[in-house]
Amino acid sequence: GFRELYKPDVAGAVRVREAACWAHLRRDFHDIWKGSGSTIAREALDQIGVLYDIERQITGRLPEQRLAIRQAESRPRIEKFRVWCEAQLARIPGKGELAKAIRYALNRWTAFTLFLEDGRVAIDNNAAERAIRPVVVGRKNYLFAGSDAGGDNIADAMTLIESAKLSGLNPQDYLADILARINDHKVNRLHELLPWNWHPMAELQKQAA
């Protein structure tokens, strides 16, 4: 379903660019190494591990700084990894899991290297996966939402809660505040109550005093 998002519009402009997840690629090699002890899979893990060592050093830095360090340190290692992958394909069984993992990387190379071109892009989507973990863990409970509308309400609530967390808010304080004031809030100003724009009513009253 996501492929349609990456296609250019009628004017030829690309609105959404795919950023592939290195954690998923690493997991493929890890499973192969654990299952077969493959030295090739182990070498792939070591090379990907160096990329993560670099990412840990630049966590929290400005996008421009992250980009500069990635260009200087990560790009040469990733290019070496690409050449290494192509060399391995020539010497391993083409239908094995290892070849499948390598082709997965090479076939999506543009997406896997997008983070080298934009300092805002993460090397993986682990942050998003951590955010949806409560939903995934509680999935069985959500089977009994009562109706389709109930399921939609739960989805809306979970989206607000996780967005509040990403915005550095206490979800309980945020929801208590907006639920207490939303009935009197102007419809054309609902954007003020979104997590990334929200200010507590007490704070607004203090500013007005």
N, C-alpha and C positions, 0 to 999 in steps of 0.2 A: 504493500500500500504506500510505502514511503517513496517509491521510485518516481511516482508522478510529481512529487514535490520538487524533485531535482531537475525536471525538464524545463527548458527555456520557455518563456511565454511567447505570445504571438509576435512580439517585437524582437524576440531573440535574446531578451535579458534573462539571466539566471537569478531567481529570487532567493532560492535556498540551496546551499552547498552542503554536500554530505561530509561529515567528519566521522571516519571509522574509528572503532574503539580498540586500542592496543591491548586492553585487558582481556577482551574476548579472544584476540589472536593468541595472546600469551597462554590463555587457558587451554586452547587446542594443543599447543606444543607441550604444555604441562601434563595433560592427560595422556598423551602419547609416551612421554618420558616415564611417567609413573607406571604405565601399563606394560611397556616393553623395554625400558632402560635404554632407549635409543640415544646414542651419543650425538646424533644430528639434532634431535629435539632438545637435548641438553644445551648444545651450543647456541641454538636459537634463543633459549631462555636466558642464557648469559648475555647475549647481545641486546635483547629487549630490556634486561635488567639494568644495563648501563643507561639506557634512555630514562628509566624511572629514577635512577640516581640523580640525573641532571634535573629532572622535574622536581624532585624533593628540595633541591637547592634553590629553586626559583619560585617556590610556592609563596603566594602573597605579594610578589613583586608586581610592578606596573606592567601592563601588556607590552609596552615598548621595550622594557628591559628583558622580559621573557623572550620576546621575539629575537632580540639581538643575541642572547645566549644560545637559543635554539639554532640560530643560523650558524653560529661559530662552532658549537659543540655537538649538537644533535644531528644536523644535516649530514656531515661527513660520515657519521656512524650509520645513519639510515641508508645512505647510498651504498655503503659497504655491505649492509645487510641485504639490500636488493640484489646486488651482484652475487652475493653468497647464495641467496635463494635460487637464483637462476642456475647456478652451478650445481646445486643439489638435485634439481629436477632432472638433470641430465644423467644422474647416476643412481636414482632410486626407482622402485616400481611405480609406474604412473597411476595405478589404481589404489594405492595404499593411503592410509589416513595421513601419513606425513606429507605425501605429495598433495593431498587435498588441502591441508593447512597452508602449505606454501603457495598453492595457486590462489587460495582465498586472499592471501596478502597481495600477491602480484596483480590479480584482477581488479583490486580495489585500491591500487597504489595511490591514485590521486586523492582519494578520501583519507587514506592512512597518513598522508603527508600534509594535509591541510593545516594541521597545528604548527607546521614549520613556517607558514605564510601569514599567520594571524596570531598574535600573542594572546588574544582573548579566548582562543579555542583550547580546550583541554585535551590531553593525550588520550583520555578515555571518558566514558560516561558513568563512572562509578558514583559520582555525586548524585546523578539522577536516579540510579538504581537504589542508593541508600534512602533517597526520599520516598520511593514507592514501596520500600520494603514493608512498612506497616500494612499497606493495602494487600500485598501479596501474602503475607503471613496470615492476615485475617480473612482471606478470600472465602473460606468455607462459611464463615459467619455471615458474609454478605449474600449468600445464597438465599437467605431468609429475610430479605429486605421487605417482603410483603407485596411488592408490586414493582413494575418497571419504573414508576414515578419515585418509589422509595429508593431504588437503586440509583436513579439520577440524583436524588437529594444527597445520598451518601457520597457520591462522586464529587458533587459540588462542595460538600463540607470538607472532604479530605483534601481537595485542591486548595481551598482557603487555608486550611491548617498547615499544609506543607509549604505553601507560599509565604505564610507568616513566619515559619521557621527560617526559610531562606532569606527573609528580610531582617532576621535578627530579632524577631518579636517573640514574646510569650503568647502562644496561641490562645490561651484561656483569657488573658487580659484583653487581647485584641478582639476576640469574639464577644466578650461581655460588653465591651464599650460600643461596638458598632450595632449590636442587637438592641441596646438600650436607646440608641439615637436614630436608627435608620428610618423609623416611621415618620419622623419630622424632618428628615433630610431631603433636600430638593433632588428630584429625579435627574436633572441635568448636571448634578454635581456628585453623582455616585462615585465617580473616579477618585474622589477625595478619600473614600473609605477603603480603597484597595490597599493591600498590605504595604506596598512600596511607597504609598503616598500618605498613609495614616498617621495622624497625631491624636493622642488621647484628648477627650473632651476637657479634662481637667487642665491640660496644658494649654489648650486653646482659650479657655476661660481666663487663665492667668495672664495670657498675652493681651486679652481684650480689656483686662482690668486697669 
